[in-house]
Amino acid sequence: MKIKLATIFVFTYILTGCVPTARMHAQCGTMCTGWTAGNWINASWVGYRYSAGTYIQDGSDENPTSTDLIFDATNAPPSVLVASDGTNAYFRMQVEGDPSGQRGFAQYMWIVEVYNASNVHMCSVGINGMPSGGADDYVFVNSPDGAQHINVYAPHPTGMRYGAVAGTTHYYVDFQVPICVLTYVTCIYGASLNPQQPPITDNTPIKLSYGTSTSSQSINKDFAACAGSNCTVDFATLSTATFSNIQNGSLPVQLTAFSARRSREGTELAWTTVSESNCLGFDIERSGDRREWIRIGFVSGRGSSNTPGSYEFTDVDSREAAGPFYYRLKEIDRDGRATISTIVEVRNESSAPASPVVVSPNPYMRGTGPIDIRFQLEDPAPVFISVYTQAGELVSRIERGQLGAGAHIIQWFGAGASAAGSYLVVLTSRDIILGSQMIHITR
């Protein structure tokens, strides 16, 4: 009897512990080997941007300066860049101070966190600068749970480098990893999540968060896309791209604004783009729960264009429905690749506020004090306010972190220094645009 119990225990352990892990690894195959660092000359750098088309602008100063990402609008505008040659992914960030150390790099980390289009953190890649007398500097790929950690290249300068930015006193930090390593690590990690997430491949829509770290293989020092060492990145404002798009030398469609409102005809959707690259058109998708999506229409794009474009679509099937409804766009390239937009929400007239964002005074006369931005939250949420010109240029970002449910007023003090004209004020939280309103500034 004791032997039988022991046997049952052993088989129970195998069934509940080892087999799922084995299947997970079998599903992902074996990791590619025999990596050879790509030639840096193949890195055709593309400046990573906000979804509105403007360059990401670091919002804080950090010490030491080798960990301080910097935006130089005059001499070298892109502060963070990305490239791909189809086999390797290349990453670059500008820092204010010299990042060198005795073993190559100073004892810090320069990191890019890779997210999918659903804003799920899938992996981190970066450089770990080691102390003098210790192990060599290395380039790594790490899963967010730490279960998968691969040291890709070592020692310096294999797969990593730094140098002076021409015409400035700043420095660039570059590193690269094979895309097949990203695929393997994110396949195993993605299979462990609920719901499961597909791996990062050459054609997977991704978002990138650049930053630096002092003690762990995740960003904790300086974030490129928000201010401070403990800030929250608003992924609704970041561009979605694929390594294939990047290899072709451009990011996909740059979406300036995406809005939805109820009317007698149904739900009226409107969106604008700053530029488009190889754009076939837009699938319009609707959901009642943000999990299951259905395609409800298609609007043709403009191919490749560097001028702003405007689009409209009316969902007549939602006319009699109560809602709420969620909408998103799937931008489809002519080669079949797709990129998912942020999500907008609409409610029926009885449950929706008259205007989710109210800006006053409007019009605003310069020199008369700050502008009040009023809004209401149904639930606690982190809040970001972005102000854009009509051309889609980001002129101001306000981060307020986690706010409680209820009514709020945030003041924009930058209006007095803005040129006369019309501006779009956009309120976002997590991956949802909560509302927007146009404001007119007079002399």
Residue, then its C-alpha position, 0 to 999 in steps of 0.5 A: m500500500k505504501i508503494k502504491l501511494a508513493t507511485i500515485f504521488v509521483f505521477t500526480y507531481i508529473l501531471t501537475g508540474c512537469v508536463p505543462t512546462a514541457r508542453m510550453h517549451a515544446q510549443c516554443g521549440t528550441m532557442c536559436t543559437g550561433w548568434t553573430a552580432g549584426n553589422w552596425i552599418n545595417a542599422s537604418w535608425v528610425g526615431y521612435r515617436y508618440s502616436a501623434g507623430t512627434y518625437i518622444q521627449d524625456g521629461s526629467d533630469e537625472n544623476p548621474t548624467s550617464t543615466d539621464l536620457i536627453f531630448d535635443a530638439t535643435n541638434a539631434p531631435p530623436s532621443v530614442l531610436v530603433a532599427s532592424d535588419g530582419t534578423n537583429a533588432y537595434f536600439r539607441m538612446q541619447v544620454e547627457g553624460d559619458p556612459s563609459g566605465q572600466r569594463g566598457f560601460a559604467q555600472y548601470m543599465w540601459i533598457v528597452e521594455v517591449y510591450n505588445a499592442s495590448n500593452v502587455h510587457m513581454c520582455s526587456v532588452g538592454i545592457n548591464g554595465m558591470p563593476s571593475g574587477g567583475a564579470d564582463d558587460y553583457v547584452f541581455v533579454n529578460s522576461p518580466d517574471g525573471a524566469q527567462h534570462i539570456n545573456v546574448y552578447a559579451p564582452h564589450p563591444t560585441g553587440m553594444r557600443y557608445g559614442a559622441v553625438a555629433g554637434t553636441t556634448h551628449y552620447y548615444v548608447d546602442f545595443q542589439v539582440p537577435i529577433c529569434v531570441l526575443t521570439y523564444v523568450t516571449c513565447i515561453y512567457g506569453a504561454s504562461l499568462n492568462p490569457q495567453q499572449p503570442p510571442i514577439t516576431d518580426n511582424t508583431p505590433i509592439k510598443l517600446s519604453y526606453g529608460t535606465s536603471t541602477s539596480s535591476q533589469s527593469i527601468n527604475k531611474d529615467f523613463a523616456a516617455c514620462a517624467g520622474s523615476n516612479c512615473t507611469v508610462d501612458f501607452a495610449t500615447l506611444s506608436t505601435a510598430t513592427f520590426s518589419n515596418i522599422q526595417n523599411g525605414s519608417l513607423p506605420v500610420q501616425l494617428t493624431a486623434f481618434s474620437a467617438r460620439r453618439s448621434r441619431e445616426g449611430t456612433e460617429l467615429a473620426w480620426t486623423t493621421v499626421s503621416e502614413s506609410n504603405c497604408l492600405g486602410f483601416d478596419i473598424e472594430r467594435s467590442g462590448d467588453r474590450r475582449e471580443w472584437i468584431r469587424i464592422g467596416f473598412v475605410s481606405g487609406r492614402g498609401s504613403s503620405n507626409t501630410p495630415g489626413s482625416y477619416e470618418f465612419t458611422d456605426v449605424d448598427s449601434r443606433e438603437a443599442a444601449g452600450p457601452f461600446y468600445y472601438r478601435l482601428k486596425e491599420i492594415d499595410r499593403d503587405g498585409r501587416a496590421t497595427i492596432s490603435t488605442i481604444v475609445e469608449v462611448r455610452n448611451e445618452s442616458s449614462a454618458p456625461a454631456s462632455p467627458v472633457v470641458v476646457s474653460p475659458n474657451p476661447y482663451m486669451r493669452g495672459t489671462g491665467p491658466i486654463d481649467i481642464r474639467f473631467q469626471l472619473e467613474d473609477p480610480a485611474p491614472v490620468f494623462i493630458s496631452v495638448y496637440t496642435q492641429a498638425g499633430e505636434l505635441v506641445s504639452r503633456i500633464e501627468r497626474g498619476q492615480l486619481g480617485a473617482g469623481a470630478h477633477i480640475i487640472q490647470w494647464f499653465g502653458a497656454g499663455a506661452s502658446a501661439a494663437g490658434s486651435y489646439l486639441v486637448v486629449l484625456t487618456s487613461r491606460d489604453i483608453i482615450l476618455g475624451s477630447q476637446m478643441i480649444h481656441i487661443t487668441r492673442 
